[in-house]
Structures are given as structure tokens and as C-alpha cells.
Amino acid sequence: MPKIANIDLGEFPIILAPMEDVSDPPFRYVCKQYGADLMYTEFISSEGLIRNAKKSIQKLDIFDYERPMGIQMFGGEEDAMVQSAKIIEAVQPDLIDINYGCPVNKVVCKMAGAGILQDIPKMIRLTEQVVKATYLPVTVKTRLGWDDNSKNIVEVAERLQDIGIQALSIHGRTRKQMYKGEADWTLIGEVKNNPRMHIPIFGNGDIDSPQKALEYKNKYGVDGIMIGRAAIGSPWIFNQIKAYIFENKLIEQPSIEEKIKTIRTHLQKSVEWKGNVLGILEMRQHYSNYLKGLPNIKPYRAKLVMANEFDEINEILTEIIQEYAGFESVTI
């Protein structure tokens, strides 16, 4: 049973991956309702934290019902990362996660995120300083390597464990791949099955169904699976995977009534956390994901995106229930 330090994660945790502009408290709330075992904040800039930037500070918001909960940070400078670890400590999350996996240019160009995969000695030094700076367990999320010529994750995992990280999450792509092509779990399996490794190893990349989750669990022997994009618009995937792995039970997609109920909860939490204007605005990105697969949904989706009032959105959601009542969900 995997543990991060003293944090019990259950038999085989299904984890919500940290995603920029997605895994905020409203989204995390619905994922927790549907069985996510461990969650992380969106990644937070260490430079933003030490400069007291409003957006970075707001991302530190965590709630007791979310626990166990990790705060993820990124950066390329030791001093900023160490100071940030101290700032994060004050919020009392269950752990600190360091992002060495984000592939976007604005992060990579600062030698942060996946950028640091070009300089493994620096990655090890920086991680060691953070581990020494905090009493909290430190974990890492990273990729297989920078490109096809530097898939050095087996060695990197050993070195990170040696300097004190408590768990490692690996996305099965290189930075050069971004999110294209298929995730290669072979090296994730090699890390897990390396007899030198004793910390939990979590696999990430392309798990989008309960069947695939069970297949990869059995094939690669990982301690848990991290779900990212597949949870957007489908937070129920956590319970679906757990039911399939532990009970050999395939749960159908939720009814339209349950989907709308989840959208309403997500919207309510979004407005509570961000205020009416921003809460409604930022919720717009989620509607198409929640409603995908419904025939002729485009006009309703357009109305939802144009609506600026909470009550108006709820009226449109009621119309959708009436329109699609009895619409058969497909089994995933």
C-alpha cells in the first residue's frame, strides 16, 4: 500500500494531475466528490510567490476536505525555490511537489518545468535544497527526458530518491513530444521495477478509461495512476477506474441529470471562489467537455458561453435536462 511519508493513499491511488488553468479549487471539489485520492494545486511560480504576486498567492488556497493535498511549484533558481518552500509550509499542505514536467516555452525558457531536463545536475541540486528547506514531504513530477536522445529517467529517479524525495510521478513523454504521440510507459515500468527504488512511482499519460488503467496497472506495476486531461469534463473517471480495478464493475457514464448537477456544483464553487464575473467567465471552458457526445448540443453550448448571469446559466442547464431527458449514456 503506497505511502508518501506518513500519508496513506489507499491500495492503488487514482490521482488528479496538476493542470494549469484547470485544477483550481472548484474543479478539485468535483474531482474529490468523485473519488480522487490525492490532488495538487495548479503549479505555482516560485518567482511569483516570493514577489507576493496575487495570482500565485491565490493558488495557495487549499481546503481541509481536499486532503491529502499537495501544492506544486516550479522555478529554476535555488533561492526562490527554497523561499517558496517556506511560504508553502505556512499554508500546511500535506506535501510539496516540484514540477519538472511542464513543456510550455514560457516555463522552459527559464530552465524551469521540463526545461531543467537539459541540466540534470542542476535538477538534483535544486531538489536537494528544497528537501533540506522543509519539514514537508517533497515529491517530483517529471518526464522521460528532454528528447529521444536523453531518456534518462531510470538514473534520474535513483538520484532524486537518493537526495530525499518521497514519491515520483512520471509522464510517459519527452519534453520534445509535448502532448503529441503516444505516452510510452515502458520506462515508467523500468523505474518502478528497478530494485533500487523504494518510493512510490505514479504513472501519467493517456489513461482515459478504466480498462486502460487496469491494463497499465498490471503491465507496468506502478503504485498509482495520475489522471490529467481525461478528468476534464469527466470527474467521475476516478470512481469509474476504482470500481473497475477493485470490483470488476464497469460504471456507465452518468445520466444527463447527474452531469448537469455536477456542472451546477462546479459553477457554484467557481462563483464562490472567484466572484460572480470571473467565476462565470472561467467556467466557460468546461461546458463543451461536460456536454460532449450529446447530439446537436452546439446551440446550447453557445448560449452557455454567452450567458453572464448565474440564474440565466441555470435556466439553460434546465433546458438541456428537458431536451435530453432519457438520452442513453454510452458505456465507456
C-alpha positions, 0 to 999 in steps of 0.5 A: 500500500503506497505511502508518501511519508506518513500519508496513506493513499489507499491500495492503488491511488487514482490521482488528479494531475496538476493542470494549469488553468484547470485544477483550481479549487472548484474543479478539485471539489468535483474531482474529490466528490468523485473519488480522487485520492490525492490532488495538487494545486495548479503549479505555482511560480516560485518567482511569483510567490516570493514577489507576493504576486496575487495570482500565485498567492491565490493558488495557495488556497487549499481546503481541509476536505481536499486532503491529502493535498499537495501544492506544486511549484516550479522555478529554476533558481535555488533561492526562490525555490527554497523561499517558496518552500517556506511560504508553502509550509505556512499554508500546511499542505500535506506535501510539496511537489516540484514540477519538472514536467511542464513543456510550455516555452514560457516555463522552459525558457527559464530552465524551469518545468521540463526545461531543467531536463537539459541540466540534470545536475542542476535538477538534483541540486535544486531538489536537494535544497528544497528537501533540506528547506522543509519539514514537508514531504517533497515529491517530483513530477517529471518526464522521460527526458528532454528528447529521444536522445536523453531518456534518462529517467531510470538514473534520474529517479535513483538520484532524486530518491537518493537526495530525499524525495518521497514519491515520483510521478512520471509522464510517459513523454519527452519534453520534445513530444509535448502532448503529441504521440503516444505516452510510452510507459515502458520506462515508467515500468523500468523505474518502478521495477528497478530494485533500487527504488523504494518510493512510490512511482505514479504513472501519467499519460493517456489513461482515459478509461478504466480498462486502460488503467487496469491494463497499465496497472498490471503491465507496468506495476506502478503504485498509482495512476495520475489522471490529467486531461481525461478528468476534464469534463469527466470527474467521475473517471476516478470512481469509474477506474476504482470500481473497475480495478477493485470490483470488476464493475464497469460504471456507465457514464452518468445520466444527463441529470447527474452531469448537469448537477455536477456542472451546477456544483462546479459553477457554484464553487467557481462563483464562490471562489472567484466572484460572480464575473470571473467565476462565470467567465472561467467556467466557460471552458468546461461546458463543451467537455461536460456536454460532449457526445450529446447530439446537436448540443452546439446551440446550447453550448453557445448560449452557455458561453454567452450567458453572464448571469448565474440564474440565466446559466441555470435556466439553460442547464434546465433546458438541456435536462428537458431536451435530453431527458432519457438520452442513453449514456454510452458505456465507456 
